[in-house]
Amino acid sequence: MKIGQLHQLLNPAMQHKPGKSKGVGPNIHLGADSYAGDKSKLAAKLLDDKLAEALGIEKPAKEKKDKPLFDFEAIVKNVLDFVQGAVKKAKVDGKKGDELRSMLDDARKGVMQGIDEATDELKGMGVFNDEIEDGIEKSREGIFKGLEDFEKELFEPEQPKTFAVSAAQFASLSNKAEYSFTTAEGDEVTISFSDAYAQSSAASAQQRGDKFGAAYSTNQTHEVNFSISVNGELNADEQKAINEMMKDIRDVSDSFFAGEYDNAFELAKSLKLDSEHITNFNMDLRQSKTSAAITQYQQSNPMKEIEKLFAPLDKRLTDLHEQAGSLGIDSQLPDMMAWMNEGQARLSEFLDYATSFFDKLSELHKTTTDKLS
């Protein structure tokens, strides 16, 4: 098929003959129209016209004036719209693969013919420069890339594209241990602790033709169990109390290692206070003791802030101490906490504070008991 016949497929009344222009090309008058003095626009218009002439594209009567200096994108679009429209119409009219490929080959030849003619004419006019050369090259690249993509789409579309990707992972951790102690009444108690954690996740993606789908799911389970065996006369209520105490130890441990009290400990470090100083101060405040030192502390904003930040932790530790005390195992609390949190990075800091706090509570309890006796 001849280059000029592409246009005849869309407009049979148009009788355009291929080949070089014989006076029917663009009529450029330097200094006489809107392109005079603007080499880039002149070059773009000339290239556009030469491509239209080579391919048989019927140009509209009026051009838009608000364009970039070298609107290569508009040139590319103009050529691709025309060629694709002509080829698609030929396919609808019954043209087969070889004939359609021939049309695309003729289009490529027409593009090169138009580019060569425009380049020669611009050089002859003395307006050819690096900017214009770059614009022409971008036009050529855009047109040929568009024709290549269109050809692939034209001859490789029938098989729908399908793919499927899936991935899954599963992780689990189970830590079982036993802790034994003897109550004040002489009962031997063994606590079995099971901390089981499992996480699974899965992802999949698939495409069929233009339809695409993806899915992702994740599941986590965390189960903490305690079982108690007794060699002695520990009744059901006491066993229940131990189990509840163990869960409370777990809760306060989790909150600590999750960072809930980080601000409190960071402030204590900045004030160079150790656990014994903090617990003594907080206990003194709560017991409403009066002394020059306490009065000074009460007037010190950092120390008042310390007491406020540690208050939630102290409350939970106090409850634990009371639970353990009712069972006669308050002295066992630090060891239980160490056993349940073995391997934690900040375990020593946690135990140091808890032990100091428990010691202070025991001391206060002993002092109160002595006064009452």
C-alpha positions as CSV (number, residue, x, y, z in Angstrom):
1,M,0.0,0.0,0.0
2,K,1.3,3.5,-0.9
3,I,2.0,6.0,1.9
4,G,-0.6,8.4,0.6
5,Q,-3.3,5.7,0.5
6,L,-3.5,5.6,4.3
7,H,-5.5,8.8,4.2
8,Q,-7.8,7.5,1.4
9,L,-9.0,4.8,3.8
10,L,-10.5,7.5,5.9
11,N,-11.3,10.0,3.2
12,P,-11.7,8.3,-0.2
13,A,-12.4,11.7,-1.8
14,M,-8.9,12.8,-0.9
15,Q,-6.6,12.0,-3.8
16,H,-3.2,12.5,-2.4
17,K,-0.2,11.3,-4.3
18,P,2.9,10.2,-2.4
19,G,6.3,11.6,-3.0
20,K,8.0,14.9,-2.5
21,S,6.1,18.1,-2.4
22,K,5.6,19.9,-5.7
23,G,4.5,23.3,-4.5
24,V,1.6,22.2,-2.4
25,G,3.5,22.0,0.9
26,P,3.5,24.6,3.6
27,N,3.9,28.2,2.4
28,I,6.5,29.7,4.8
29,H,7.3,33.4,4.6
30,L,9.9,34.6,7.1
31,G,8.9,37.9,8.5
32,A,5.4,37.6,7.1
33,D,3.4,35.5,9.6
34,S,3.2,34.6,13.3
35,Y,6.1,32.2,13.0
36,A,8.6,34.8,11.7
37,G,11.4,35.4,14.2
38,D,10.5,32.2,16.1
39,K,12.7,29.5,14.8
40,S,11.4,26.7,17.1
41,K,7.7,27.3,16.2
42,L,8.7,27.6,12.5
43,A,10.5,24.3,12.7
44,A,7.6,22.6,14.5
45,K,5.1,23.8,12.0
46,L,7.2,22.9,9.1
47,L,7.8,19.4,10.5
48,D,4.1,19.0,11.2
49,D,3.2,20.0,7.7
50,K,5.8,17.8,6.1
51,L,4.6,14.8,8.0
52,A,1.0,15.6,7.0
53,E,2.0,15.9,3.4
54,A,4.0,12.6,3.5
55,L,1.2,10.7,5.2
56,G,-1.8,12.4,3.5
57,I,-3.2,13.9,6.7
58,E,-5.8,16.6,6.0
59,K,-4.9,19.6,8.1
60,P,-7.5,21.8,9.8
61,A,-8.0,25.3,8.5
62,K,-6.9,27.0,11.8
63,E,-4.1,26.1,14.2
64,K,-4.1,26.8,17.9
65,K,-1.8,29.6,18.7
66,D,-1.0,28.9,22.4
67,K,1.7,26.2,21.9
68,P,5.1,25.6,23.2
69,L,8.1,26.7,21.1
70,F,8.5,23.2,19.7
71,D,5.3,21.2,20.5
72,F,6.7,17.8,19.6
73,E,4.0,16.1,21.7
74,A,1.3,17.6,19.5
75,I,3.1,16.4,16.4
76,V,3.4,12.9,17.7
77,K,-0.3,12.8,18.7
78,N,-1.4,14.1,15.3
79,V,0.6,11.4,13.4
80,L,-0.4,8.5,15.7
81,D,-4.1,9.4,15.8
82,F,-4.1,9.4,12.0
83,V,-2.2,6.2,11.4
84,Q,-4.0,4.3,14.1
85,G,-7.3,5.4,12.9
86,A,-6.5,4.4,9.3
87,V,-5.2,0.9,10.4
88,K,-8.1,0.2,12.7
89,K,-10.6,1.2,9.9
90,A,-8.8,-1.1,7.5
91,K,-9.0,-4.0,10.0
92,V,-12.8,-3.4,10.4
93,D,-13.1,-3.4,6.6
94,G,-11.5,-6.9,6.5
95,K,-7.8,-6.3,6.0
96,K,-5.6,-9.0,7.4
97,G,-2.3,-9.2,9.2
98,D,0.1,-8.8,6.3
99,E,-1.9,-5.9,4.8
100,L,-2.1,-4.1,8.2
101,R,1.7,-4.6,8.7
102,S,2.3,-3.1,5.2
103,M,0.3,-0.1,6.2
104,L,2.4,0.4,9.3
105,D,5.6,0.0,7.3
106,D,4.4,2.6,4.8
107,A,3.6,4.9,7.7
108,R,7.1,4.6,9.0
109,K,8.5,5.4,5.6
110,G,6.2,8.4,5.4
111,V,7.4,9.6,8.8
112,M,11.1,9.4,7.7
113,Q,10.3,11.1,4.4
114,G,8.5,14.0,6.2
115,I,11.3,14.4,8.8
116,D,14.0,14.3,6.1
117,E,12.2,16.9,4.0
118,A,11.6,19.2,7.0
119,T,15.2,18.9,8.1
120,D,16.6,19.7,4.6
121,E,14.3,22.7,4.2
122,L,15.1,24.1,7.6
123,K,18.8,23.8,6.9
124,G,18.3,25.5,3.6
125,M,16.5,28.4,5.3
126,G,19.4,28.7,7.8
127,V,17.3,28.3,10.9
128,F,18.3,24.8,11.9
129,N,20.0,24.6,15.3
130,D,20.5,22.2,18.3
131,E,17.1,23.0,19.8
132,I,15.3,22.3,16.6
133,E,17.3,19.2,16.0
134,D,16.4,18.0,19.5
135,G,12.7,18.7,18.9
136,I,12.7,16.8,15.6
137,E,14.4,13.8,17.3
138,K,11.9,13.7,20.1
139,S,9.1,13.8,17.5
140,R,10.7,10.9,15.7
141,E,11.2,8.8,18.8
142,G,7.7,9.5,20.0
143,I,6.1,8.5,16.7
144,F,8.1,5.3,16.3
145,K,7.6,4.3,19.9
146,G,3.9,4.9,19.5
147,L,3.8,2.8,16.3
148,E,5.7,0.0,17.9
149,D,3.3,-0.1,20.9
150,F,0.3,0.1,18.6
151,E,1.6,-2.8,16.5
152,K,2.1,-5.0,19.6
153,E,-1.4,-4.1,20.7
154,L,-2.8,-4.9,17.3
155,F,-1.3,-8.4,16.9
156,E,-0.8,-9.6,20.5
157,P,-4.0,-8.7,22.3
158,E,-6.2,-11.7,22.0
159,Q,-4.6,-13.8,24.7
160,P,-5.6,-12.2,28.1
161,K,-2.7,-11.5,30.3
162,T,-2.9,-13.6,33.4
163,F,-0.6,-14.0,36.4
164,A,-0.9,-15.0,40.0
165,V,1.5,-14.4,42.8
166,S,1.0,-15.6,46.3
167,A,3.1,-15.7,49.5
168,A,2.5,-16.9,53.0
169,Q,4.5,-17.1,56.2
170,F,3.9,-18.5,59.6
171,A,5.8,-18.0,62.8
172,S,5.2,-19.4,66.2
173,L,6.8,-19.2,69.6
174,S,6.0,-21.2,72.7
175,N,7.8,-20.9,76.0
176,K,6.9,-23.2,78.8
177,A,8.4,-23.3,82.2
178,E,7.7,-24.1,85.8
179,Y,8.2,-22.1,89.0
180,S,8.0,-23.6,92.4
181,F,7.7,-21.9,95.9
182,T,6.6,-22.7,99.4
183,T,4.0,-20.6,101.1
184,A,4.2,-19.4,104.7
185,E,1.8,-22.2,105.6
186,G,4.2,-24.8,104.2
187,D,2.3,-25.6,101.0
188,E,4.4,-26.4,98.0
189,V,3.1,-24.7,94.9
190,T,4.3,-25.3,91.3
191,I,3.1,-22.9,88.6
192,S,3.3,-23.9,85.0
193,F,3.5,-21.0,82.6
194,S,2.8,-21.3,78.9
195,D,3.2,-18.2,76.6
196,A,2.2,-19.1,73.1
197,Y,2.4,-16.7,70.2
198,A,1.6,-17.4,66.6
199,Q,1.4,-15.1,63.5
200,S,0.5,-16.0,60.0
201,S,0.1,-13.8,56.9
202,A,-0.7,-14.4,53.3
203,A,-0.8,-12.3,50.1
204,S,-1.9,-12.9,46.6
205,A,-2.3,-10.9,43.4
206,Q,-3.7,-11.9,40.0
207,Q,-4.6,-10.4,36.7
208,R,-6.8,-11.6,33.9
209,G,-6.9,-9.3,30.9
210,D,-7.7,-5.8,32.2
211,K,-8.9,-7.0,35.5
212,F,-6.6,-7.0,38.5
213,G,-7.1,-8.2,42.0
214,A,-5.0,-8.4,45.2
215,A,-5.7,-9.6,48.7
216,Y,-3.7,-9.6,51.9
217,S,-4.6,-11.2,55.3
218,T,-2.8,-11.5,58.6
219,N,-3.7,-13.3,61.8
220,Q,-2.1,-13.2,65.2
221,T,-2.8,-15.2,68.3
222,H,-1.3,-14.7,71.7
223,E,-2.3,-17.0,74.6
224,V,-0.9,-16.9,78.1
225,N,-1.9,-19.7,80.5
226,F,-1.0,-20.6,84.0
227,S,-1.7,-23.9,85.8
228,I,-1.1,-24.6,89.4
229,S,-0.3,-27.8,91.2
230,V,-0.2,-27.9,95.0
231,N,1.3,-30.3,97.5
232,G,-0.5,-29.3,100.6
233,E,-3.8,-27.7,101.7
234,L,-4.1,-24.7,99.4
235,N,-7.8,-24.3,98.8
236,A,-9.5,-23.4,95.5
237,D,-9.9,-19.7,96.4
238,E,-6.2,-19.5,97.2
239,Q,-5.3,-21.2,93.9
240,K,-7.5,-18.8,92.0
241,A,-5.9,-15.9,93.8
242,I,-2.4,-17.1,92.7
243,N,-3.6,-17.5,89.2
244,E,-5.0,-13.9,89.1
245,M,-1.8,-12.6,90.7
246,M,0.3,-14.2,88.0
247,K,-1.9,-12.6,85.3
248,D,-1.5,-9.2,87.0
249,I,2.3,-9.7,87.1
250,R,2.1,-10.4,83.3
251,D,0.1,-7.3,82.7
252,V,2.4,-4.9,84.6
253,S,5.4,-6.5,82.9
254,D,3.9,-6.1,79.4
255,S,3.1,-2.4,80.1
256,F,6.6,-1.8,81.3
257,F,8.4,-3.5,78.3
258,A,6.0,-1.8,75.9
259,G,7.4,1.5,77.0
260,E,4.4,2.8,79.1
261,Y,6.8,4.1,81.8
262,D,9.7,5.2,79.7
263,N,9.2,8.9,80.3
264,A,9.3,8.3,84.1
265,F,12.6,6.4,84.0
266,E,14.2,8.8,81.6
267,L,13.3,11.7,83.9
268,A,14.7,9.8,86.8
269,K,18.0,9.2,84.9
270,S,18.3,12.9,84.0
271,L,17.9,13.8,87.7
272,K,20.4,11.0,88.7
273,L,17.9,9.3,90.9
274,D,18.1,5.5,91.5
275,S,15.2,3.3,92.4
276,E,15.7,3.6,96.1
277,H,15.6,7.4,96.0
278,I,12.4,7.4,93.9
279,T,10.5,4.9,96.1
280,N,11.6,6.6,99.3
281,F,10.5,9.9,98.0
282,N,7.2,8.7,96.7
283,M,6.4,6.7,99.8
284,D,7.2,9.7,102.0
285,L,4.8,11.9,100.0
286,R,2.0,9.3,100.2
287,Q,2.5,8.9,103.9
288,S,2.3,12.7,104.4
289,K,5.4,12.9,106.4
290,T,6.9,16.3,107.0
291,S,10.5,17.2,107.0
292,A,12.7,19.8,105.5
293,A,13.8,17.4,102.8
294,I,10.2,16.6,101.8
295,T,9.1,20.2,101.9
296,Q,12.0,21.0,99.5
297,Y,11.0,18.1,97.2
298,Q,7.4,19.2,97.2
299,Q,8.5,22.6,96.0
300,S,10.6,21.1,93.2
301,N,8.7,20.6,90.0
302,P,10.9,17.8,88.6
303,M,10.3,15.7,91.8
304,K,6.6,16.4,91.7
305,E,6.6,15.2,88.1
306,I,8.5,12.1,89.1
307,E,5.9,11.2,91.6
308,K,3.1,11.8,89.0
309,L,4.8,9.6,86.3
310,F,5.5,6.7,88.6
311,A,2.1,6.7,90.3
312,P,0.4,4.3,87.9
313,L,3.2,1.8,88.1
314,D,3.4,2.1,91.9
315,K,-0.3,1.5,92.2
316,R,-0.1,-1.8,90.2
317,L,2.9,-2.9,92.2
318,T,1.1,-2.1,95.4
319,D,-1.8,-4.3,94.4
320,L,0.5,-7.1,93.5
321,H,2.2,-6.9,96.9
322,E,-1.1,-7.0,98.7
323,Q,-2.2,-10.1,96.6
324,A,1.1,-11.8,97.4
325,G,1.0,-10.8,101.0
326,S,-2.5,-12.3,101.5
327,L,-1.0,-15.6,100.3
328,G,2.2,-15.3,102.3
329,I,4.4,-15.2,99.2
330,D,5.2,-11.5,98.9
331,S,8.9,-12.2,99.2
332,Q,8.6,-14.4,96.1
333,L,7.4,-11.6,93.8
334,P,10.8,-10.4,92.4
335,D,11.8,-14.0,91.5
336,M,8.4,-14.6,89.9
337,M,8.8,-11.5,87.8
338,A,12.3,-12.5,86.8
339,W,11.1,-15.9,85.8
340,M,8.2,-14.6,83.7
341,N,10.3,-12.0,81.8
342,E,13.5,-13.9,81.2
343,G,15.4,-12.5,78.2
344,Q,13.8,-9.0,78.2
345,A,16.4,-6.3,77.4
346,R,15.5,-4.1,80.3
347,L,14.7,-6.7,82.9
348,S,17.3,-5.6,85.4
349,E,15.9,-2.0,85.4
350,F,12.4,-3.4,85.9
351,L,13.4,-5.7,88.7
352,D,15.5,-3.1,90.4
353,Y,12.6,-0.7,90.7
354,A,10.1,-3.4,91.6
355,T,12.3,-4.9,94.3
356,S,13.1,-1.5,95.8
357,F,9.4,-0.7,95.9
358,F,8.4,-4.0,97.4
359,D,11.1,-3.6,100.1
360,K,9.7,-0.2,100.9
361,L,6.2,-1.6,101.2
362,S,7.3,-4.4,103.4
363,E,9.2,-1.9,105.6
364,L,6.2,0.3,106.0
365,H,4.0,-2.7,106.7
366,K,6.4,-3.9,109.4
367,T,6.5,-0.4,110.9
368,T,2.7,-0.2,111.0
369,T,2.4,-3.7,112.6
370,D,5.0,-2.9,115.2
371,K,3.1,0.3,116.2
372,L,-0.2,-1.6,116.5
373,S,1.3,-4.4,118.6
